Amino acid sequence: MAASGPTYRYYDFVMAAFVAVLLCSNLIGAAKVAQVTLPLLGTVTFAAGVLFFPISYVFGDILTEVYGYGRDRRVIWAGFAALVFAAFMSATVLVLPSAADPFNAGYQVHLEAVFGNTPRIVAGSVIAFWCGSFVNSYVMARMKVWMQGRSLWMRTIGSTLCGELVDSSLFYVIAFAGIWPNDQLLTVIVAQYVLKTAWEVVMTPVTYRVVAFLKHKENEDYYDRDTNFNPFRLKS
């Protein structure tokens, strides 16, 4: 039987790294609100996960740039499934009665504080990731064709500006609209958006090196000229 498509050496590793970053940033950093004082900006308050979640967008840019929208689409769905399962597992573990001793009773309280997200936060996180990631990949793929593969930095930053705008807006509106005052909601959305997109700018030199390495090793530089951009189509 003939092979259905090219075989890649590193695609699976990039997919695994993407899902790992996505899960860790949502499970480990999401519960902590950090506060730092920066020159010129003063005191900045943000969710700790924002330091690492944007790396998933860097991986998304790399996947689309090297392997194309169709293969990045499969990775997004893998990340989506991982987030849904993590939410289900967290809810199941927390609802199970703890052992009847002081240690486990106290431990249950801490587990609920860290992993006991409300349904709105879980829904906001999953929906925002799915929508933002597909917007990022679509814009990245389209810009590559329009710009004939030139100015990678402009494409990575431009696609992230679009994807993170959708992600940040959807998450905070779904999770906190009607709970936080509107002015606070808008302030947090803007702050998170700026921090996330700034990460893309900082990571640009790394993105260039990884993309160049993968294109050389995989002998691939995919252009989405005839791609079906339906996000529900799993075939690459």
C-alpha positions in Angstrom: 0.0 0.0 0.0 1.4 3.4 -0.9 2.0 5.9 1.8 -0.8 8.4 2.3 1.6 11.3 2.8 5.0 12.4 3.8 6.6 11.0 7.0 8.0 13.6 9.4 10.7 13.1 12.1 9.7 15.9 14.4 6.0 16.5 13.9 4.9 14.3 16.8 7.4 15.8 19.1 6.2 19.3 18.4 2.6 18.1 18.9 3.5 16.6 22.3 5.3 19.8 23.3 2.3 21.9 22.3 -0.1 19.8 24.3 2.2 19.7 27.3 2.6 23.5 27.4 -1.2 23.9 27.0 -2.1 21.6 29.9 0.6 22.9 32.2 -0.3 26.5 31.7 -4.0 25.8 32.3 -3.6 23.5 35.3 -0.5 24.9 37.1 -0.5 28.6 36.5 -4.2 29.4 36.0 -5.1 29.4 39.8 -2.4 31.9 40.8 -2.7 35.7 40.3 0.8 37.3 40.3 1.8 40.9 40.8 5.1 42.4 39.8 6.4 46.0 39.6 7.9 46.9 36.2 9.8 50.0 35.1 7.5 52.6 33.5 4.5 50.3 33.8 4.4 50.2 37.6 2.5 47.4 39.3 1.1 44.8 36.9 -1.4 42.1 38.0 -1.8 39.0 35.9 -2.6 35.3 35.9 0.6 33.4 36.3 -0.3 31.0 33.4 0.0 33.9 31.0 3.8 33.6 31.2 3.6 30.2 29.5 0.3 29.9 27.6 1.5 32.1 24.7 4.2 29.5 24.0 1.4 27.3 22.6 0.8 30.0 20.0 4.5 30.0 19.1 4.2 26.2 18.5 1.0 26.9 16.5 2.9 29.3 14.3 5.8 26.9 13.8 3.4 24.0 12.9 1.5 26.1 10.4 4.6 27.6 8.9 6.4 24.3 8.4 3.6 21.6 8.1 0.6 23.7 7.0 -2.8 24.5 8.4 -4.2 21.0 8.1 -1.6 19.4 10.3 -1.8 22.2 12.8 -5.6 21.6 12.9 -5.0 18.1 14.1 -2.7 19.4 16.9 -5.3 22.0 17.9 -7.9 19.2 18.2 -5.5 17.1 20.3 -5.0 20.1 22.6 -8.7 20.6 22.8 -9.3 16.9 23.7 -6.6 17.1 26.3 -8.1 20.2 28.0 -11.6 18.6 28.0 -10.2 15.4 29.6 -8.2 17.4 32.2 -11.4 19.3 33.1 -13.3 16.0 33.4 -10.6 14.4 35.5 -10.3 17.4 37.8 -14.0 17.4 38.4 -14.1 13.7 39.0 -11.2 13.6 41.4 -12.6 16.6 43.4 -16.1 15.1 43.7 -14.8 11.8 45.1 -15.1 11.8 49.0 -11.7 12.0 50.7 -10.5 9.6 53.3 -11.8 10.3 56.8 -8.7 11.6 58.4 -7.5 15.2 59.2 -4.7 15.2 56.6 -6.8 14.2 53.7 -9.7 16.4 54.8 -7.3 19.4 54.8 -5.7 18.2 51.5 -9.1 18.2 49.8 -9.6 21.9 50.6 -6.3 22.7 49.0 -7.1 20.6 45.9 -10.4 22.4 45.5 -8.7 25.8 45.8 -6.2 24.9 43.0 -8.3 22.7 40.7 -11.8 23.6 41.5 -12.6 25.9 38.6 -16.2 26.9 38.0 -18.0 25.6 34.9 -17.8 29.1 33.4 -14.0 29.2 33.7 -13.6 25.7 32.3 -15.9 26.6 29.4 -14.2 29.9 28.8 -10.8 28.3 28.7 -11.7 25.5 26.3 -13.8 27.6 23.9 -11.3 30.5 23.9 -8.4 28.2 23.2 -10.2 26.4 20.3 -11.3 29.7 18.7 -8.1 31.6 19.2 -5.9 28.8 18.0 -7.8 28.3 14.8 -7.8 32.1 14.1 -4.1 32.2 14.7 -3.4 29.2 12.4 -5.8 30.5 9.6 -4.3 34.0 9.6 -0.8 32.5 9.6 -1.5 30.2 6.7 -3.3 32.9 4.6 -0.5 35.5 5.2 2.1 33.0 4.1 0.4 32.6 0.7 -0.3 36.4 0.4 3.3 37.3 1.3 4.8 34.5 -0.7 6.7 33.2 2.3 8.4 36.5 3.1 8.7 38.3 6.4 8.1 35.5 8.9 8.2 37.9 11.8 5.3 39.9 10.4 3.3 36.7 10.0 3.9 35.3 13.4 3.2 38.5 15.2 0.2 39.4 13.0 -1.4 36.0 13.4 -0.8 36.1 17.2 -2.4 39.6 17.4 -5.6 38.1 15.9 -5.6 34.8 17.7 -4.8 36.2 21.2 -7.4 39.0 20.7 -10.1 36.3 20.2 -8.7 34.1 23.0 -8.4 36.8 25.7 -11.8 38.4 24.8 -13.7 35.2 24.8 -12.2 33.7 27.9 -12.8 36.7 30.2 -16.2 37.5 28.8 -17.4 33.9 29.2 -15.8 33.4 32.6 -16.3 36.7 34.3 -18.9 38.9 32.5 -21.5 39.9 35.1 -19.2 39.0 37.9 -16.5 41.6 37.5 -17.3 45.3 36.9 -17.1 46.1 33.1 -14.2 48.5 33.6 -12.2 45.9 35.5 -13.0 43.2 32.9 -11.8 45.5 30.1 -8.6 46.4 31.9 -7.7 42.7 32.5 -8.5 41.7 28.9 -6.2 44.5 27.6 -3.4 43.6 30.1 -3.5 39.9 29.2 -3.6 40.7 25.5 -0.6 42.9 25.6 1.4 40.5 27.8 0.6 37.5 25.6 1.4 39.2 22.3 4.6 40.7 23.7 5.7 37.1 24.3 5.5 36.5 20.5 7.8 39.4 19.8 10.3 38.2 22.4 10.2 34.7 21.1 10.7 35.7 17.4 14.4 34.9 17.2 13.7 31.4 18.7 10.8 30.9 16.3 13.1 31.7 13.3 15.7 29.2 14.5 13.2 26.4 15.1 11.4 27.0 11.8 14.7 26.9 9.9 15.8 23.7 11.6 12.5 21.9 10.9 12.3 23.0 7.3 15.8 21.7 6.7 15.3 18.4 8.6 11.8 17.7 7.4 12.4 19.0 3.8 9.0 20.7 4.1 7.8 24.3 3.7 4.1 24.0 3.2 1.9 26.6 1.4 -1.8 26.4 2.0 -2.9 27.3 -1.5 -5.6 24.6 -1.9 -6.4 23.9 1.7 -9.8 23.3 3.1 -9.9 25.5 6.1 -12.9 23.9 7.7 -11.9 23.6 11.4 -14.0 20.4 11.8 -12.2 18.5 9.1 -9.6 16.3 10.8 -8.0 15.0 7.6 -4.8 17.0 6.9 
